[in-house]
Amino acid sequence: MNRYPWWKYLVLALAVAIGLLYTLPNVFGEAPAVQVSSAKATVKVDAALVPRLTQALHDAGVEPDFVQFEGASVRARLQDTDTQLKARDVILKTLNPDPTDGNYIVALNLVSRSPRWLTAIHALPMYLGLDLRGGVHFLMQVDMKAALSKKAEALVGDIRTQLRDKNIRHAGINRNGEAVALRFRDAETLAAARTLLMEHVADMQWVESLEGTELLLTGKLKPEAAVRVQEQALKQNINTLHNRINELGVAEPVIQQQGIDRVVVQLPGVQDVAKAKDIIGRTATLEVRLVDDSAEAQAAAAGTAPVPLGTERYIERGARPVIVKRAVLLTGENLTDAQPGFDEGQQAAVHLSLDARGARIFRDVTRENVGKRMAILLFEKGKGEVVTAPVIRGEIGGGRVQISGSMTPMEAADTALLLRAGSLAAPMEIIEERTIGPSLGAENIAKGFASVTYGFAAIAVFMGLYYMLFGVFSTLALAVNLLLLLAVLSMLQATLTLPGIAAIALTLGMAIDANVLINERVREELRNGSSPQMAIHAGYERAWATILDSNVTTLIAGLALLAFGSGPVRGFAVVHCLGILTSMFSAVFFSRGLVNAWYGRQKRLQKVSIGQVWKPAATEAAVATTVTSGSTPEPKA
């Protein structure tokens, strides 16, 4: 009756083993490290950098624990902070021989001390949030009016082109904030223009009015179009912030939307506020220029002659010098989209979309410069680099541009990302700024884990005294619940915050509640005269429905917090929901496995250690059963 088949015990043992394995990395702590990431949009960090850094450190007498490529950066783990500082100097000298023009960001960081075999199976520690590790918190306001004005300015060019192509004459077009106003001298022309614009500029709604002797056609973005523009601007700004913050070497930055026009940026482990603000708030611009391929320019590119008058020297991806003309043909203001793809020959390419003004300029430039090269430059921190310099094969009209050449699909995707998200879609300003020191974070960790430890100890003492051996089983199940919760958080690479620790402490109290229900149900069955084996079986079976109902209703509340909360509330909700799921497994299945293993094989079980079973005196006389402390004999036939 109270026996588990062998495969159930195997599942329980496997769950505990996995819990131990994936919780283990959190025990080793963190070690000092040096992280290398790209400082320029055109410099890519890949695995080829690992042997180069390993050799440089070895030549300098620095022996790291390991040097490995992770995502978009390379990290070297060291034994102590003195070795860390020495390794940073060696890497800086190796990668950035010119301190004024560095290609790489070399930052001090912390990485887990976990053994390599744990890392190989992706057993990684949880990330620590801002309140536990210290760092910088920014709340940034996005200027949505500027985003809408920018969209309206782009539409002005499209409207002018549409009217000119259809030979519809107007008396002037101007933009007033987010509105576009067109002037006409007669009603017929206004009607023709309105019909055309309603068809081709569907994002705007048009209203006719009279101003003096002129007819006025005013267009404003439709509410749904305005919302779409704002969402796209916010999304692009968040993508751009992700690209910029990678330079700071932050292990797990938090960049998330708050409301409809704000962005929260949390950088755990960063203490240099000035540097963080400089990188987050910097601007990046795009420019399109013609390449000078004359003999004088080629000699200048080779370094054997001065740069010709009216040109400048830049470096293309791959460290090749390029001489480009000073005249700027297009800027990033004219670029509306950039996506990776393939050309007619199934070679990797980047497809660009330009606004009306950019399309007109690009058509004229390509028609007049067939066979020449055109450079696309990205300027960051006042320094420009050539992203790509393709050859113009023919006139390109319609605002659709294709850049192809000797590039891989990955390079095409990277180039499209640079062109699309190289700059902010709308200005942002920091409206709130907070700095949390690492000492405060360490104090939060100590207090948080002390609360969990003392809470667990208090629960264990109470359960042991009140429910005796069943209380011990409940305590062991609670320990497994805590183990599984930490393992799941580590497997998901969740960020643990102070509210998350509070959720863990709350989970302990909620998880033990299920065992209290089970134990009291077993006691009730014993009071009703059931045999110990039958009482154990009925207690678990009949308590399951109540446990399920209570946990499902609590889970619904947790999911609501997860769906609608943000920041600390969301961190609390994640741990809360996961704790409910692990508690249902440990409180019911694991605790019953322990009870079955202890009592299940005793065929003539006379008593169970579950504390004092209180019975009314009349009932005792009726059933003629003597109840000893923590025991109930089986009724005699």
N, C-alpha and C positions, 0 to 999 in steps of 0.2 A: 504494500500500500504506500509506504513512505520510502520508496527506493527510486533513485534515479538510474537510468541506463548508463552504461559506461560512456557513451558519446556525449551525454549532457555534462558529465564531469570533465570530459576533454574540452568541451566548449568553454566551460568556466575557467579551467586552467589556462587555456589559450588566451582568454580575455585578460586574465590577470598578468600573464607573461607579456602581452602586448602593452598593457598599461604600464608595467614596470619599464619596458624597453623605451617607450616614448616619453615617459616622465623623467627618465634618467638624465637626459641632457640638461635639465633645469638645475641639477644638483652641482654641476661642475663650475658654475660661475662664468665670468668673462675674463678674457685676456687682452692685453694691449695689442693693437694691430695698426698697420698702415694701409690705407685704401687709396687706390689710384683710379681716377675717373677722367673723362674727357673735359677739357676746359674750352674746347671750341666745337662748333657744330660740325665742322668738316673733319675732325679727328675722331676716329673710332677706336675704342678699346676692345680688344678681343683676346682670345687665348694665346695668340702669338707673343703677347707681352710677358707671359709667365716665365719662359726660359730666360728671357733677357734680364728680367729683374732678379731671378734666382742667381744667375751668374754674377751680376753686379754686386749683390749682397755677399756672395761667397768670396769674391775678390777683395771685398772690404773687411772680411773677417767677421761678418754677421751671419749667424746661422739661424734662420727662422724655423718655426715648427713646420710651416708649410707656406707655399705661395700658390694661390688658386684663383681661377677666373670664375666670377659669380655674377650672372646677369650682365650688367653693363660696366662692371668694375673688376679690378684685380685686388685681392687682399693678401697681405702677408702677416701671419700671426707670430708674435714675438713672446719672449719669456717674461720680460719686465719692461718698465717704462724707460729705463736708461737705454736699453737695446732698441726700444721703439723710436726714441729720438734720433739715435745714430742711424737707424735704418731709413728714417724719413730724409735725413740729410743726404744719404747715399742715393736714394731714389730720385730726389730733386735734382741732384747733380747729373744723374744719368739721363733723365727724361727731359729736363728743362735746362739745357746748358746756358741759354739766355734767360736770365731771371725776369727781364722786362717783357718777354714774349713767350710765355709758357704755353705749351700745348696740353698739359695735363694738370689736373688738380690732385695734389698729394695731401691727404688729410689724415689726422690721427683719429683712430676709431677703436671700438671694442668689439670683439667677436667671442663666440662661445669657446670654452676650453674642452668641449666634447671631443672624445677620440675620433679619429678619422673613420673607424668602422661604423660608428653611429651616424656620422654625416653621410656615409655611403648609402645607408638605407633610409635616408631622409628623416632621421630622428633628430629634430632640431628643437632648440628651446623656444619658449614663448618670447615674443617681443615685449619689452616693457614700455608702458606709455609715458607721456610727458610728466605726469604727477609722480611716477615712481623712479624715473631716470633723470629728471631735470631736463631743461631745454627752453625753447622759445615758443610762444603762442602768439599768432597774429590773427586778427579778424579784419578782413579786407572787404571794402565796399566797391562794387563794380559800377561804373558810371553808365547806366543803361541809356540815359538820354544821348550820350555820345555814340553808343552803338546804333541807336535808331537814326541819329543824324547822319552817321556814316553810311547807313543803308540808303537813306534818302538821297544822299549825295551821289551814290552809285547809280540810283535809279534815274537821276537827272540826265546822266550821260546816255543811259539806255533810251529814255524818252526822246531826247534830241535826235538820236540815230534813227529811231522808228519814224519820227515825223519827216526827217529829211529823206529817208528811203521812199516814203509814200508821197513825197512832194507836197506835204501839208505845211503851209506857211503860218507862222505864229509871230506875235509881236514881242516875244520875250519869254524866257523861262528863268525863274529864280526859286531858290529854296529858302524857306523861313522856318528854321528849326527842323521839325520832323515832317513838315508839309512842303509840297511842291506846287507852285502856282504857274499856270500858263496863261498868257494874254492873247486874245484874238480880236480881230476887227469886225468879223461878221459871224452870224449865227450858223451859217452853213459849214464854215471851216471848223468851228467849235464842235459841231455835231459829228463831223467826219473824224476829228481828232479823238473825241470821246469814244466813238465806236472802236477805233483802232486801239486805243490805250486799254479799254476794258477787256479786249481780247488778248493783247500781248503783255500788259503789265497787270496781271491778275491780282497781285498782292496789294493793290491800292484801290480805294474807293473814291469816286470822283463826284464833286459837287459844283454846280454852275452858280455863278453870281455875277452881279453887275457892279463895276467900279468906274464911275464917271461915264465916259463914252466907250470904254473897252469892256469886252466880255472876259470874264475870269473863270478858268477851270482849275479848281483846287483839288489836289489829291493827297490823301493821308493813308498811311498803312492800315490795313484792316486789323482788328484786334487779334485775330488768330495769327496773322502774319507778324505782327509786332511781338507776340509771345514767342513765336518761332525764332525770330531774330535774337531776342534776349536769351533764349535757351542755347542757341548756337554760340553766342558770344561768351556766355558763362562756361560752356563746355570747352571752347577753344582756350579760354584763359586758364582753366584747370589743367588742360593738357600741357600748355606752355609752362605753367608753374612746376609740373612734374619734371619736365625736361631740365629746368633751371636748378631745381633743388637737388637733382642727382649730383651736381657739382659739390655740394656741401658734404657728401659722404654720409648722409643720414640713413641709418639702417631701415627704419620703417616710418617714413613721414606720413602724416595724416593730412590729406588735402581733400576736403569735401565741401559740397554745397550746403549753405545754410540759408533757408528762405529762397526768395527768387532773385536776389541780387547781392548775396554775400558769400564769401568763401572763407572757411576756417583752415588755417595752416598751422600745424603743430610739428615741431622739429625736435624730437627727443635727442638728447645728447649734445645739442648745439648750444654753446654759451656765448659765442661772439655775435651779438645782436646786430652790430653794424655791418658785418660781412653778410649775414643772412638777409638784411634789408637791402643791401646793395645788389645781391644776386636776384632776389625776388622782384625788385622794382626796376631792373634794367630794361632797356628797350633793344629790340633787334629789328633791323630793316633790310628789305630786299631791294636790289637794283639790277636793271638789265642794261648792259653796255655792249658795244661792239669791240671785238678783239682786233688789235693792230698786228697784222701778220707781215708787215713790210720787212725788208732786210735789216733796216736799222733796229726795228723792234725785236727781231730774232737775235740780233747781236746783244741787245740790251738784256733779253731774257737769259742768254748764256753768260752774262756778266762781263762781256768783253767791250761793252760800249755803254755810254750813258743812256738813260731813258729818253726817248724823243719828246719834243715839246707837245703838250696837250694829251699826254698819256700817263698812266700810272702802272706800277709793277705790283702784282698780287701773286699769291701762291694758290695753285689749283690742288684739288684732292689728289694725293699721291706725291705731293711736294714738288710739283712741276711749276716753274714760274710762268706767268702769263702777263703780257703787256696789253692793257685795255685802255680805251679812250676815256677821257674824263666826262664826256657828254653822257648824261643819264637819259636813257630812252623811256624806261618804265620803272615804277617803284612797286613795292608790295601793296600799296593802296589800290592798284589796278588788278590784283590777283584775287579771285573769288574762291578758287578751289584748286587742289592738286591731288591727284590720285595715281598710284602705281598701276601699271598695266603692261601690255605688249603691243609692238608695232605690227605692220603687215607681215614682216618676216619672222614673227613669233620671238622677237628679241625684247628683252626687258626695256620698258620705256616709262616715262612720267607724262601724264596727261594734265595739262593746265587749262583752267577756265579764266578768261579775263572779262572785265566789265566792258561796257560799250566804248568808253574812251580808250582803254587799253587795247581793245580789239582793233580799233581804227589805226592807232599808232603802230601796233605790231604788224598790221597788214602793209602799211606803207614802208616800214623798215625792212621787212622781209622781201618785198617786191624790189627794192632798190639795192639790196645787198646779198643777192643769191650767190652762193659759193663761199661766202665769208663766215667767220665764226662769231658767235654771239655768247657773251659771258653772263651768267647769272651769279651775282655776288650777294653774300650774306654779311651784314655788318653787325658786330656785337662789341660792346665796350669800346667803340671808336675804331675798331680794327676790322678790316674787310678781308674776306677770303672767297675764292671762286668755288662755288658748289659744282658747277658743270659748265662746259664751254662747247656746245654742239655746233655743227656746221649747218648753215641755212641752205636747205635743198630747193626751196621754191617759195612763192608767195603763200602766206598763211592768213586766211581771213576767217571771219565768223567767231572769233574769240576763243577758238579751240586750238591749243598748241600742244605739240608732241615733242618731247625731248627723248632722244634715243641715242645709242652709241654703245661703247664697250662698258656696260654695267650689268651687274648681276641683279636678279629679282630683289634680293635683300638691299642692294644699294639703291635700287629704284624706290623701294618702300621708304628707305631712310631719307632720300632726297625729297620725296613727296611730303614726308613729315616735316622736314626743315622748311620747305616752301609754304606749307599750309599753316604750321603752328610756330613759325619763327618769331612772331611778335604777338602781343596781346591784341585781341579783337576789340577791346574797350579798355579805357584807362581804369586803374584801380588805385585806391588809397588805403593806407592802414589806419583804421579807426580805433583799434584796440590792440594793445601790446602788453604781454606779460612774460617775465623771465622767472623760471623756477630753477634754483640751484641744485646740484647733485646731492648735497648734504641733506636737503629737505626731502629729496626723493628717497634716499637711503633710510631716513627716519620713517617715511611713509611705509616703506617695505617692512621695516622691523615691526612697526605697530600693527600693520595689517596682518602679517603672518602670526604675530603674537595673539591677536584676537581669534584667528582661526584655531591656533594650537590650544589656547585656553578653553575655547568653546568646545572643541573636540574632547578635551580631557574631562570637562564638566559633564558632558553627555555620557562619556564612557563610565564615569564613576556612578552616575545616577542609574544608568541601565544595568550595570553590574549588581548594584545593591538592590534594586527593585525587582528585576527579572532574573537575577542569578545567572545560570548558564545560558538561558535564552537571551539575556542582556549582553553576555559576551559575544554570542553569535551576531546579535544586532550591531554591536560595536565593530566587529570584524567586517560586516557587510558595509558599514558606514565608511570604514577605512578604504575598502575596495571602491566605493562610490567616489571618494575623493581622488583616489589614484586614477580611475577611469576618466574623471572630469579633467584633471590636469593633462592626461595623455591626449584626450580629444582636442583640447585647446592647443597643445603643442603640435599635433598633426595638422590642424587647420592653420597653424602659424598665426594665431590670434594675438592681438595686442592686449596685454593684461594691464588694467588701470586700477586705481584705488576703488572705484565703484565695482570693478570686477572682483576684487578681494572681498568687498562687502557682500557681493552675490554668493561667493563661495561660503562665507560664514552663514548666510541665510539658508543656503542649500543644505548645510549640515542639519539644521533644525527641521527643515521640511522633509529631508530624507528619513530621519529617524522616526518621523510621525507614522510612516507606513509600517515600520516594525512594531511601534506601539499598538497600532490597530490589529496587527496579526497576533501579537502576544496576548492582548486582551480578549481577542476572539477565541484563542486556545483556552484561556482561563474560563471563559463562559461555557465552552463545551465541557470542560472538566467539571464545572459546577452543576451542569445538567446531567452528570452521571456518565458521560462518554468515557470509553477507555482511552488511555494516553495516546495510543497510535491513532485511533479514530479522531480524537480531539486535535491532534497535530494536523491531520489531513483536512478535517473540516475547517479548522482555523485559517489555514492558508487559502483554501478554495473560496470560502465565504467572505474573506476580507479583500479578495482581489477586486471585486466589483467596486467596493467603496474606494479602494486605493486608486483605481483607474479613473473613477469619476472626479475625485479631488485633484488628481494630477492633471487631467485634461483641462479642467476649468482654470487651474493655475497657469497651464501652458498657454491657454488662449490669452490671458492677460499679459504674459511675457511676450507673445508674438505681436500683440498690439504695441507694446513698448518698442519692440524691434522694428516694426514697420513705420511707426510715426515718430519715434524718438531720434535724437541725434547726440553726438558727443558722448558725455558720461552716461547719459540714459541708455544709449544704444549699447555701450560697453557692458553695463549692468545687465541688460536684457539678454545679450549673447550668452553670458555665463549662466544666467538664471534658467534659460531654456535648455541649455545643454545639461545643467545639473538636474533638471526634472527628468530628462530621458535616462541619464545614468543612474539616478536614484531608483527608478522603477525597475531597472535590471538588477541592481545590487540588493535592494530591500526585499524583493520577492524571490527571484531565482537563486541568487547567490546565498542568501541566508537560509533558504529552504534546502539548498544543497548541503550546507553545513549541518543542519538539523537531521537531514536524511542520513548523512554519513555517520552521525553520532548515535542516533536512535533507530534508524530504519532497519538495521539488521538484528535488533533484539526482538525475538519472537514473542517472549512473554514479558513485555515491558510493564513494570508495576508502578513506576513513578517517573515524573519529569521534573527537572529543576527549573521552575518558572516563577518562583516566589510564592508568597502566601496566597492561596486560593480561598477567598472568603465565601462561606456558605451559611445561609440562615439556619438557626438551630432546628426549626421544624423540618427543614429539608434533610438535615443530617440524620435526624431520627427516622425519617421516612425511608430513606435509602439505606440506613444502617451502614454507613460507610465512614470509616475513620480517615480523616484527612490530616496527614502529617504536613509539616512545613515543607512546602514545595512538592507535595506528592498527592496522588489520587489513585487508589487501587482500582483494578477492573472489577465491575459488578460480578458477583458469583451467580452461576446458573441455578 
